[in-house]
């Protein structure tokens, strides 16, 4: 496990990196932001590098052009990871002047062969794993995605990362609330109906999102929580066209509604003109019922999203020992919708990603995403268990 002590970005770190950027013989589009993630025992602040795959162009003489490459869009980039990794090797020199060495996380919507290069030991150190975000909440697909991510991170000498939502995609509560399997084109079409066709089943979305959260937070590596997912916020799909801010709406000529629905300011208080966002109102309209999701309304409610995340993070700090993951179930239960793995220290995670209840393994229940009755694990529920000793099985990770 790559365990980092909690640290805060400070002026010296930012200034040193900025000095390197100014002295570099490259043209930079330096867009970074601070994000919070958890490595297991520590909550960390880390620099997120936006569009890491298109950060810079080499301007040394003779000037290099794109050659056969027509754009910096992910599908147009070469698979060999040749651009722009030389920039991040320089950044790594700055990161390594600190004790412990700092790291950043690449936001790069690219293929695995490129993504892990950004996460390598001589690069940024981490890269968002968007394969996990894009995977269906299906046991077989999830297991394959987890196995691939852990193996890739091991090969790169990096820490695996897990993300369910971010500022570029429809919030996963709403994605999970839609019937059937919806790809990106389907999601864009759904937004153009203001989220009415098909009608989302938000109760089902809530249940699946809670199960997915406990699954993600039990995995080895670093988990990144998008603002508001700890409140169970759904997508605000019915924003009026006149209120849209995302350039995608204009650039697409109204064919793509854009990403504003996942960026509506989160509610802190149960009432008020902006639900605690600020005295000047919120920069995107908040739904009239936004207050029921407020942190103020959920605090202390054991059945709420907020308290589920809080308890999961508290337990994660005490339970996580290393990056070992051992699958406890044979392949047949996976096809029946069950994911079951063990972590070092005698604790297990069982996810029932199906519409039917299954038998709950024996053990002390530490946390469950939904109420449990008897020895049954309800549909679309994840549970963390403590056992006497971990059984043998196939392993992934370190």
C-alpha positions as CSV (number, residue, x, y, z in Angstrom):
1,X,0.0,0.0,0.0
2,X,1.3,3.4,-0.9
3,X,0.5,5.2,2.3
4,X,0.9,9.0,2.4
5,X,0.7,11.1,5.5
6,X,-2.0,13.8,5.3
7,X,-0.5,16.9,3.8
8,X,-1.6,20.2,2.5
9,X,-0.4,21.9,-0.7
10,X,1.4,25.1,0.2
11,X,2.9,28.1,-1.6
12,X,6.4,26.7,-1.7
13,X,5.2,23.6,-3.5
14,X,3.1,25.5,-6.0
15,X,5.8,28.2,-6.6
16,X,8.5,25.6,-7.2
17,X,6.4,23.8,-9.7
18,X,5.5,27.1,-11.4
19,X,9.2,28.1,-11.6
20,X,9.9,24.8,-13.4
21,X,7.0,25.4,-15.8
22,X,8.2,28.9,-16.7
23,X,11.8,27.6,-17.2
24,X,10.7,24.7,-19.4
25,X,11.2,24.9,-23.2
26,X,7.5,23.9,-23.7
27,X,4.2,25.7,-24.2
28,X,2.0,24.6,-21.3
29,X,-1.7,24.7,-20.7
30,X,-1.3,24.4,-17.0
31,X,-4.7,23.5,-15.6
32,X,-4.6,21.9,-12.2
33,X,-6.9,21.8,-9.2
34,X,-6.9,20.4,-5.7
35,X,-8.8,17.2,-5.1
36,X,-9.2,15.0,-2.0
37,X,-8.8,11.3,-1.9
38,X,-8.2,8.5,0.6
39,X,-5.3,6.0,0.5
40,X,-6.9,4.0,3.2
41,X,-5.4,5.4,6.4
42,X,-4.9,9.0,5.3
43,X,-7.1,11.7,3.7
44,X,-4.9,13.5,1.2
45,X,-4.9,16.7,-0.9
46,X,-3.4,16.1,-4.3
47,X,-3.0,18.0,-7.5
48,X,-5.3,16.9,-10.3
49,X,-3.9,17.6,-13.7
50,X,-6.7,18.4,-16.1
51,X,-6.5,16.9,-19.6
52,X,-3.1,15.4,-18.8
53,X,-2.9,13.9,-22.2
54,X,-3.0,17.3,-23.9
55,X,-1.0,19.4,-21.5
56,X,1.9,20.7,-23.7
57,X,3.5,20.9,-27.1
58,X,7.3,20.7,-27.6
59,X,8.5,24.0,-28.9
60,X,12.2,23.3,-29.1
61,X,13.8,23.9,-32.5
62,X,13.0,22.6,-34.9
63,X,9.4,23.1,-34.0
64,X,7.5,19.9,-33.8
65,X,4.0,19.6,-35.3
66,X,1.4,16.9,-34.7
67,X,2.5,14.9,-37.7
68,X,-0.1,12.4,-38.5
69,X,-1.9,13.2,-35.3
70,X,-4.8,15.5,-36.0
71,X,-5.8,16.5,-32.5
72,X,-5.2,16.0,-28.8
73,X,-8.5,14.1,-28.4
74,X,-8.0,10.7,-26.7
75,X,-8.9,8.7,-29.8
76,X,-6.4,10.6,-31.9
77,X,-3.4,10.0,-29.6
78,X,-0.8,7.3,-30.3
79,X,-1.0,4.3,-28.0
80,X,2.7,4.2,-27.1
81,X,2.4,7.1,-24.6
82,X,5.0,9.2,-26.4
83,X,3.3,12.6,-25.6
84,X,3.6,14.5,-23.3
85,X,5.3,12.3,-20.7
86,X,8.6,14.2,-20.9
87,X,6.8,17.1,-19.1
88,X,5.8,15.0,-16.1
89,X,9.3,13.6,-15.7
90,X,10.4,17.2,-15.0
91,X,7.5,17.6,-12.6
92,X,8.6,14.4,-10.8
93,X,12.0,16.1,-10.1
94,X,10.0,18.8,-8.2
95,X,7.8,16.3,-6.4
96,X,10.9,14.3,-5.2
97,X,12.4,17.3,-3.4
98,X,9.8,16.8,-0.7
99,X,9.8,14.3,2.1
100,X,7.8,12.2,1.6
101,X,7.7,12.8,-2.2
102,X,4.6,14.5,-3.5
103,X,2.4,13.1,-6.3
104,X,-0.4,14.3,-8.6
105,X,-3.2,12.5,-10.3
106,X,-3.7,12.6,-14.1
107,X,-7.1,13.1,-15.5
108,X,-6.6,11.5,-18.9
109,X,-9.5,9.9,-20.9
110,X,-7.1,7.6,-22.8
111,X,-6.5,3.9,-23.2
112,X,-4.9,1.9,-20.5
113,X,-1.6,1.6,-22.3
114,X,-1.2,5.4,-22.1
115,X,-3.0,6.0,-18.8
116,X,-0.6,4.0,-16.6
117,X,2.4,5.7,-18.1
118,X,1.2,8.9,-16.4
119,X,0.9,7.1,-13.1
120,X,4.4,5.6,-13.2
121,X,7.1,6.2,-10.6
122,X,8.9,8.7,-12.9
123,X,5.6,10.4,-13.8
124,X,2.8,11.9,-11.7
125,X,2.3,8.8,-9.5
126,X,-1.5,8.3,-10.1
127,X,-4.0,8.4,-12.9
128,X,-7.8,8.3,-12.6
129,X,-9.2,4.9,-13.5
130,X,-12.2,5.8,-15.7
131,X,-12.7,2.2,-16.7
132,X,-14.2,1.6,-13.2
133,X,-16.4,4.7,-13.6
134,X,-17.6,3.5,-17.0
135,X,-18.2,-0.1,-16.1
136,X,-21.8,-1.4,-15.7
137,X,-22.8,-2.3,-12.1
138,X,-22.5,-6.0,-13.2
139,X,-20.5,-8.5,-11.1
140,X,-18.6,-10.0,-14.0
141,X,-17.7,-6.7,-15.6
142,X,-16.8,-5.2,-12.3
143,X,-14.5,-8.1,-11.4
144,X,-12.7,-7.9,-14.7
145,X,-12.3,-4.1,-14.4
146,X,-10.9,-4.5,-10.8
147,X,-8.5,-7.3,-11.8
148,X,-7.2,-5.3,-14.8
149,X,-6.8,-2.1,-12.8
150,X,-4.8,-3.8,-10.0
151,X,-2.6,-5.6,-12.4
152,X,-1.9,-2.4,-14.4
153,X,-1.1,-0.5,-11.2
154,X,1.3,-3.2,-10.1
155,X,3.1,-3.2,-13.5
156,X,3.4,0.6,-13.4
157,X,4.6,0.7,-9.8
158,X,1.7,2.9,-9.0
159,X,-1.4,2.9,-6.7
160,X,-4.7,1.9,-8.2
161,X,-7.5,4.5,-8.2
162,X,-11.3,4.3,-8.1
163,X,-13.9,6.8,-9.2
164,X,-17.7,6.5,-9.5
165,X,-18.5,10.1,-10.6
166,X,-16.8,13.3,-11.6
167,X,-17.5,16.7,-13.1
168,X,-17.7,15.4,-16.6
169,X,-20.3,12.6,-16.3
170,X,-23.9,12.2,-15.1
171,X,-23.9,11.4,-11.4
172,X,-24.0,7.7,-10.7
173,X,-27.2,7.8,-8.6
174,X,-29.0,8.8,-11.8
175,X,-27.1,6.5,-14.1
176,X,-27.9,3.6,-11.9
177,X,-31.6,4.7,-11.8
178,X,-32.1,4.3,-15.5
179,X,-33.4,1.0,-16.9
180,X,-31.1,-1.3,-18.9
181,X,-27.6,-0.4,-20.0
182,X,-27.1,3.2,-21.1
183,X,-24.0,4.2,-23.0
184,X,-22.7,7.8,-23.4
185,X,-25.0,8.5,-26.4
186,X,-28.0,7.2,-24.5
187,X,-27.2,9.4,-21.5
188,X,-26.8,12.5,-23.7
189,X,-30.2,11.7,-25.3
190,X,-31.7,11.3,-21.8
191,X,-30.5,14.7,-20.7
192,X,-32.1,16.3,-23.8
193,X,-35.5,15.0,-22.5
194,X,-34.7,16.8,-19.2
195,X,-34.3,13.4,-17.5
196,X,-37.9,12.3,-18.3
197,X,-37.5,9.6,-21.0
198,X,-36.9,7.0,-19.7
199,X,-38.1,7.9,-16.2
200,X,-35.4,7.2,-13.6
201,X,-36.1,5.0,-10.6
202,X,-34.2,7.1,-8.0
203,X,-35.0,4.6,-5.2
204,X,-33.2,1.9,-7.2
205,X,-30.5,4.3,-8.0
206,X,-29.9,5.2,-4.4
207,X,-29.7,1.5,-3.4
208,X,-27.2,0.7,-6.2
209,X,-25.1,3.8,-5.5
210,X,-24.8,2.9,-1.8
211,X,-23.7,-0.6,-2.8
212,X,-21.2,0.7,-5.3
213,X,-19.8,3.1,-2.7
214,X,-19.0,0.4,-0.2
215,X,-17.5,-1.8,-3.0
216,X,-15.3,1.1,-4.1
217,X,-14.1,2.0,-0.6
218,X,-13.2,-1.6,0.1
219,X,-10.8,-1.9,-2.8
220,X,-7.0,-1.5,-2.5
221,X,-5.5,1.9,-3.5
222,X,-6.9,5.4,-3.5
223,X,-10.6,6.2,-3.7
224,X,-11.7,9.6,-5.0
225,X,-15.2,10.9,-4.0
226,X,-16.8,13.5,-6.2
227,X,-18.4,16.4,-4.3
228,X,-22.0,15.7,-3.4
229,X,-21.8,11.9,-4.0
230,X,-21.5,11.5,-0.2
231,X,-24.9,13.2,0.0
232,X,-26.4,10.9,-2.6
233,X,-27.0,13.8,-5.0
234,X,-28.8,12.9,-8.3
235,X,-28.2,14.6,-11.6
236,X,-30.1,17.8,-12.1
237,X,-31.3,16.9,-15.6
238,X,-34.0,19.4,-16.0
239,X,-32.0,22.6,-16.0
240,X,-33.5,25.3,-18.2
241,X,-31.6,25.9,-21.5
242,X,-31.3,29.5,-20.6
243,X,-29.3,28.6,-17.4
244,X,-26.8,26.3,-19.0
245,X,-23.1,27.3,-18.6
246,X,-21.2,24.4,-20.1
247,X,-19.6,25.3,-23.5
248,X,-20.5,21.9,-24.8
249,X,-24.1,23.2,-25.2
250,X,-23.0,26.0,-27.4
251,X,-20.3,24.2,-29.3
252,X,-22.7,21.3,-30.1
253,X,-25.4,23.6,-31.5
254,X,-27.8,22.3,-28.8
255,X,-27.2,18.7,-29.6
256,X,-25.5,18.0,-26.3
257,X,-26.9,19.5,-23.1
258,X,-23.6,19.2,-21.3
259,X,-22.3,18.6,-17.8
260,X,-24.0,21.3,-15.8
261,X,-26.4,18.8,-14.2
262,X,-23.6,17.2,-12.1
263,X,-22.1,20.6,-11.2
264,X,-25.1,22.2,-9.5
265,X,-23.8,23.5,-6.1
266,X,-24.3,21.1,-3.3
267,X,-26.7,21.9,-0.4
268,X,-25.2,22.5,3.0
269,X,-28.3,23.6,4.8
270,X,-31.9,22.4,4.5
271,X,-33.2,25.9,3.6
272,X,-32.1,29.3,2.4
273,X,-31.9,30.9,-1.0
274,X,-28.9,28.8,-2.0
275,X,-29.1,26.0,0.7
276,X,-26.0,27.4,2.3
277,X,-23.9,27.9,-0.8
278,X,-23.6,31.6,-0.2
279,X,-25.4,34.9,0.2
280,X,-25.1,35.7,-3.4
281,X,-27.0,32.6,-4.6
282,X,-25.7,29.7,-6.5
283,X,-24.2,30.0,-10.0
284,X,-26.5,27.2,-11.3
285,X,-30.2,26.9,-10.2
286,X,-30.7,24.4,-7.4
287,X,-33.9,22.3,-7.4
288,X,-36.5,23.3,-4.9
289,X,-36.2,20.0,-3.0
290,X,-32.4,20.2,-2.8
291,X,-32.6,20.8,1.0
292,X,-33.5,17.2,1.7
293,X,-30.0,16.2,0.5
294,X,-28.3,18.8,2.7
295,X,-25.4,17.8,4.9
296,X,-27.3,19.5,7.7
297,X,-30.3,17.3,7.1
298,X,-28.3,14.1,6.9
299,X,-25.9,14.6,9.8
300,X,-26.6,12.1,12.6
301,X,-29.1,10.0,10.5
302,X,-27.7,6.5,10.4
303,X,-29.6,5.6,7.3
304,X,-28.3,8.6,5.3
305,X,-25.7,8.6,2.5
306,X,-23.5,11.0,4.5
307,X,-23.3,8.8,7.6
308,X,-22.7,5.7,5.4
309,X,-19.7,7.4,3.8
310,X,-18.5,8.7,7.2
311,X,-18.6,5.3,8.8
312,X,-17.0,3.6,5.8
313,X,-14.1,6.1,5.8
314,X,-13.7,5.7,9.6
315,X,-13.6,1.9,9.3
316,X,-11.3,2.0,6.2
317,X,-8.7,3.9,8.2
318,X,-8.6,1.1,10.8
319,X,-9.1,-2.0,8.5
320,X,-6.7,-1.3,5.6
321,X,-3.3,-3.0,6.0
322,X,-1.9,-3.4,2.5
323,X,-3.0,-3.7,-1.1
324,X,-3.7,-7.4,-1.2
325,X,-7.1,-8.5,-2.5
326,X,-8.1,-12.2,-2.5
327,X,-11.2,-13.3,-4.4
328,X,-13.1,-15.7,-2.1
329,X,-15.7,-17.0,-4.6
330,X,-15.4,-19.2,-7.6
331,X,-16.5,-17.8,-11.0
332,X,-20.0,-19.3,-10.9
333,X,-21.3,-16.9,-8.1
334,X,-19.8,-14.0,-10.0
335,X,-22.1,-14.8,-12.9
336,X,-25.0,-14.9,-10.5
337,X,-24.2,-11.4,-9.4
338,X,-22.0,-11.9,-6.4
339,X,-18.6,-10.3,-5.8
340,X,-16.8,-11.6,-2.7
341,X,-13.2,-10.7,-1.8
342,X,-11.0,-10.7,1.3
343,X,-8.5,-8.1,2.5
344,X,-5.5,-8.6,4.8
345,X,-6.5,-8.6,8.5
346,X,-9.5,-10.9,8.2
347,X,-12.2,-8.7,6.8
348,X,-14.3,-9.3,3.7
349,X,-16.5,-7.5,1.3
350,X,-19.5,-9.1,-0.3
351,X,-21.6,-7.3,-3.0
352,X,-24.8,-8.7,-4.3
353,X,-25.2,-7.0,-7.7
354,X,-28.4,-8.8,-8.7
355,X,-32.2,-8.6,-8.3
356,X,-32.3,-11.7,-6.0
357,X,-31.2,-12.1,-2.3
358,X,-28.3,-14.4,-1.7
359,X,-27.0,-16.1,1.4
360,X,-24.8,-13.9,3.6
361,X,-21.4,-15.5,4.6
362,X,-20.8,-16.0,8.3
363,X,-19.0,-13.2,10.1
364,X,-19.4,-10.0,12.2
365,X,-21.2,-7.4,10.1
366,X,-19.1,-4.2,10.2
367,X,-21.2,-2.1,7.8
368,X,-23.9,-2.7,5.2
369,X,-25.2,-0.4,2.5
370,X,-28.8,-1.5,3.2
371,X,-30.6,-3.1,6.2
372,X,-30.0,-6.8,6.7
373,X,-32.5,-9.4,7.8
374,X,-31.4,-12.8,9.0
375,X,-28.7,-14.5,7.0
376,X,-29.8,-13.0,3.6
377,X,-27.9,-10.4,1.7
378,X,-30.6,-8.3,-0.1
379,X,-30.4,-7.3,-3.8
380,X,-28.0,-4.5,-4.7
381,X,-26.4,-4.5,-1.3
382,X,-22.7,-4.5,-0.2
383,X,-21.6,-5.6,3.3
384,X,-18.2,-5.5,5.1
385,X,-17.6,-8.5,7.4
386,X,-14.9,-9.4,9.9
387,X,-13.9,-13.1,10.0
388,X,-11.6,-15.2,12.1
389,X,-9.2,-15.9,9.2
390,X,-9.1,-15.3,5.5
391,X,-9.6,-18.4,3.4
392,X,-7.4,-19.2,0.4
393,X,-8.3,-18.1,-3.1
394,X,-7.0,-16.2,-6.1
395,X,-5.2,-12.9,-5.4
396,X,-4.7,-9.6,-7.1
397,X,-2.6,-6.6,-6.2
398,X,0.4,-6.4,-3.9
